[in-house]
Amino acid sequence: MKVEQRTYKVHRYFLVLESEFFQDLFSLPQGDSTNVEGVDDEHPICIPDTPIKEFENLLRFFYFGYDWCRIRAAVD
C-alpha cells in the first residue's frame, strides 16, 4: 500500500476483515496481472488523501489492537 510517498506491506487479512471494498478488490478476477494494484511492490494499492500519521495509527490498531491505541492516547 502506498500513502503519500511511502510504501507499506500490510497483511491482506486486516484489509478484508472489515472492508467490503477490499474483500471485493481481492476476490475479483485480475486479468492482466502486470498492472494490477497490490500484486507487487511496483504496483501498490494507493491510498489518496490520507496523511501518513493517520495510516500508521490504523496499522498500529490492526497489529497491536485497542489497548495500544488507548495507552498511546494517554501519553499524547
C-alpha positions in Angstrom: 0.0 0.0 0.0 1.2 3.5 -0.7 0.4 6.5 1.3 1.9 9.8 0.2 5.3 8.7 -1.0 5.8 5.8 1.5 5.1 2.2 0.7 3.8 -0.3 3.3 3.4 -4.1 3.3 0.1 -4.9 5.0 -1.3 -8.4 5.5 -4.4 -8.8 3.4 -6.2 -10.4 6.4 -6.5 -7.0 8.1 -7.8 -5.3 4.9 -10.6 -7.8 4.1 -11.6 -8.4 7.7 -14.0 -5.4 7.9 -13.9 -3.9 4.5 -16.2 -4.8 1.7 -14.1 -2.7 -0.7 -11.0 -4.8 -0.1 -13.0 -8.0 0.0 -14.2 -7.2 -3.5 -10.8 -6.0 -4.7 -9.1 -9.2 -3.7 -11.8 -11.5 -4.9 -12.3 -10.1 -8.4 -10.5 -11.7 -11.4 -7.3 -9.8 -12.0 -6.9 -10.3 -15.8 -3.5 -9.0 -16.9 -1.8 -9.1 -13.6 1.2 -7.0 -14.7 -0.6 -3.7 -14.0 -2.9 -4.7 -11.1 -2.7 -2.7 -7.9 -1.4 -4.7 -4.9 0.2 -7.6 -6.7 3.8 -6.5 -6.2 5.9 -3.6 -4.9 5.9 -1.9 -8.3 2.1 -1.6 -8.3 1.0 -0.8 -4.7 -2.6 0.0 -3.7 -2.6 3.8 -3.4 -4.5 5.4 -0.6 -5.1 9.0 -1.6 -5.9 11.9 0.8 -4.7 10.1 3.9 -1.8 11.5 6.0 0.9 9.1 6.9 0.4 9.6 10.6 -3.3 8.6 10.3 -2.4 5.5 8.3 0.3 4.4 10.7 -2.1 4.7 13.6 -4.5 2.5 11.7 -1.7 -0.1 11.2 -0.9 0.1 14.9 -4.5 -0.7 15.7 -4.5 -3.6 13.2 -1.4 -5.1 14.6 -1.5 -4.2 18.3 -5.2 -3.6 19.0 -7.2 -1.2 21.1 -5.1 -1.3 24.2 -2.1 0.1 22.4 -4.2 3.0 21.0 -5.6 3.7 24.4 -2.2 3.8 26.0 -0.7 6.0 23.2 -3.6 8.4 23.5 -2.9 8.8 27.3 0.7 9.6 26.6 -0.1 12.2 23.9 
